[in-house]
Amino acid sequence: MLVIKHENKLQLRAGDKLIQEFHVVFGKHAIGHKRQEGDKKTPEGRYVLDYKKADSAFYKAIHISYPNAEDRSQAKAQGVNPGGQVMIHGQKNGWGWLSFINQQFNWTNGCIALSNADMQQVWDKVAPGTVIEIKP
């Protein structure tokens, strides 16, 4: 899986082959790499989708393995908490009908958000253990 933040795209890939592409939005402060809890940034780098959460506060969620060892080390050096619980998810439960508006701006606390219909497709096609690369 590849996420390109400046293009607001999430791509499902098989090697170099593009399988499917989705429009996504990010944390309110989307530019730059997540450095600490509460900065409302979406991480950049290579991570793993390590588990799925069907009973999320949002329409389904897939957890991203942020923070990795490098993120934790940088946060420790800066004396901050790196944060966590970064997910790929759909809309807030009960608000899916607003995705035509919500998907026009960055609104999450650092997660990657899709419309519920798109999230269902990603949910169905992506297994835990999948590598995700998030590029600026």
N, C-alpha and C positions, 0 to 999 in steps of 0.2 A: 504494500500500500504506500502511496506517495501523496503527501499533502503539500500544496504550494500556496503559502499564505498570501503572497501578493496578487495571486490570481483567484483567490477564494475557491480553490479546487481540491477535491479529494479524488484520487484516481485509484481504481482497483487495477492491478497489473499482474501479468504473468510474465516474469522476466522483463524484457523490453517491450512487450506487447500490452497496449492499453486495452483493457476489457470494458471498463465503464468509468464514467466521470460524473461527479456530483458537485453542485454548488454548496459551499459551506461558509459559515461565519465563525468568528473566533472570540477571544476575550476582548473586552472594551478597549484595551490598550494593546492592539494586535501587533504593532511594530516592535521587533526585538524579541529576544529569548526570555522565557520565564526565569526569574532569579530568586524570587521569594514569595511566600504566601501572601495573598492579597494584592499582588501587583496587577492582576487582571490581564496578564499576558499568557499567551499560549506557547508552550515550549517549542524549541527547535532542536532537531537532532534525530538520532536513531533510537527507537524504543521498541517495545514489544506490546502487542495487545494481549494482555495476560488473563483477562476473564471477562465474561459477559454478565450483565446485571439486568434481569428482566423486571425486577421490582424497584426500579429507580424512580426518583421524583420527576424524571423526564421520560419521554417515550423511548424506552430501552436505552441501555448504555453499555459501552465497551470500554473497559479501563485501559489506559495507556500507562506503561511502567515508569512514568516520571514520578519522582526524581531517580536518575541513575547515579552511579558512584561519582561521576564527575560533577553532576549537579549538587549532590550532597557536600562534596569537598569544597566547591566554590561558595556555597551558602555558609558552610562552617567558617571558612576564611573571612567572610564578610560579617559573621556574627548574626546571621539571619536564619529563619526557618525556610527551607526551600518550598514548602507547601506540598500538595499532593492531590489525590483524587481527581486527576485530569482524565476526562472521558471524551469519547465520541458519543453523542446522543441526539435524540430528536427534540421536540418542543416540550416545554414544561407541561406536565399532565393537565389536561383540561383546556389548554390553550393552543392546541394543534391547528385549529381553524385560523389562527393569526399568522401562520408561517409565511404567507404571502407578503406580510409586512416585516416580521421578525428576521427573515432571511435577507433583508436589504441592508442591515447594519450589524456591526459587531456588538453582541449583547451578553456574552457569557462571562463567567469569572475566570476564564482561561481554557475552557473546553472547546471542542470542535462540534458545532451544531449543524444539523441537517433538518429538512422537513421530515415529518413522520413517515411519509411514503418512501422517501429516499433512505431514511434510517432502516426501515424494514428490509429494503434490498441489501444494504450493507450487512445488516444482522444475519440475513440468510446466506450470504456469500463468504463471510469472513469467520475464520475459526480462531480460537485462542491459540497463541503461539505465533501469530502472523507478525512479521516485522513491519513497523511503520516508520517512514522517514518523513520528517516535517521540515520543509525548507522555507527560508524567508520568502 
